[in-house]
């Protein structure tokens, strides 16, 4: 069928026009004229339709909005009544065990908090702090499960390091909080306290101290150090006091190990996993791969710059030793290159040597390469008798002929002469021990032999220092490890070990470049000391498994 949409009617003459009109009038009859179409008047400011939003409608909308907001708030904060509450609120009476507990807040909703009796010793043991945090996680999960939108709250908790746990009630807001203590005008509003503990690793304690200080400064918290249980004794024996905080510490029972949002936080080796856990790494390390965790490095660097201030004659010696080495190198047009070699009870990351130690030749080869890369204006090492500084926990390495041969033509030089770890042979020469026979007796009284540092630093040997009853290695692990259980003579010997370590670090840290193994805390410390530019430019050289500089605050990385 033909499409009629394009049909065209054509009129060719006036004659046909009349005929067409007649025909049209015969087919249609009109009773009245058609209404002519009219357009609406133009819209103007005067005739625009106005929508009147009545007062009643507005009030209804406002009331509905408020109801929705209140319901949403109740859903977020409401806890199901089947959550068991303790029979009594927090108490500071003697005999109560520090723990995490459920308590009602000011509005009657259930929260979890930390209960530490005000008469408890401070700091608590590592086991107690760890138990509190584990218990807190259990209570938080219990509250989340019994909340209508617990999963949403759990999602919020996991989304970032600074996401708040809305089920936690700060100790200062509980009914047991001391109004007098907490409302003192000069008490710090927020703080972080580092509790140095019984860990024999001075290096790990130092890294934890610096990172905690850097984090506290980043978050605007006051910073304090507690050395009550430190294996190395009193902080002031090694360092100047931390910078003044212009406020006084909070009550001790307000200082808790978790969660991180607590107003007054405690950090120790036992609680580091809660402060420097995966969320911390995601916040400050993830997304910074090109910088190898630069934000964390900067926190440590801040701690180093503000806290690493030796005291007394050790400070004077380190300064003078560094100046002499600098002057000697400058006169020869050389750079100061250093090595640190850790042995003892620490083994490298590299799988091939994980049960042994890295070859000394590897350290020497990297030291020579580093020296030549820095010695732009230096004379030929064969003529200049250039030297490389060496520090190690194993005294025998300093006299190692194999290391000396591998480092040639560089000459191995001891980093400092003030305090050194000694071997048994050295101690026997300087402080011989002779058996004692009482007059008239046929029996010789046993006297313990000298114990040296053959092979390097071992934690068991450190804990046995000064203990006259440690006759066999099997008994070393049963020795007390808390600072308050260490005899004065043993603590004096521990202090010497700590001071020797710090002198090594103080001088090595001022070198132009350093070679070390990143499995050692000392190597990571030296990276912080020489600075980010040195790490980035290859003047901090790790010889273990090719890993970059890293530290996660928990002793791993």
Secondary structure, 3 states (H helix, E strand, C coil): CCCCCCCCCCCCCHHHHHHHHHHHHHHCCCCCCCCCCCCCCCCCCCCCCCCCCCHHHHHHHHHHHHHHHHHHHHHHHCCCCCCCCCCCCCCCCCCCCCEEEEEECCCCCEEEEEECCCCCCCCCCHHHHHHHHHHHHHHHHHHHHCCCCHHHHHHHHHCCCCCCCCCECCHHHCCCCCHHHHCCCCECCCEEEEECCCCCCHHHHHHHHHHHHHHHHHHCCEEEEECCCCCCCCHHHCECCCCCCCCECCCHHHCECCCCCCCEEEECCCCHHHHCCHHHHHHHCCCCHHHCCHHHHHHHHHHHHHHCCECHHHHHHHHHHHHHHHHHHHHCCCCCEEEEECCCCCCCCCHHHCCCCCCHHHHHHHHHHHHHHHCCCCCCHHHHCCEEEEEECCHHHHHCHHHHHHHCCCEEEECCCCCCCCCHHHHHHHCCCCCEECCCCCCEECCCCCCCCCCCCCHHHHHHCCCCCCCCHHHHHHCCCCHHHCCHHHHHHHHHHHHHHHHHHHHHCCCCEEEECCCCHHHHHHHHHHCHHHHHCCCEEECCCCCCCCCCCCCCC
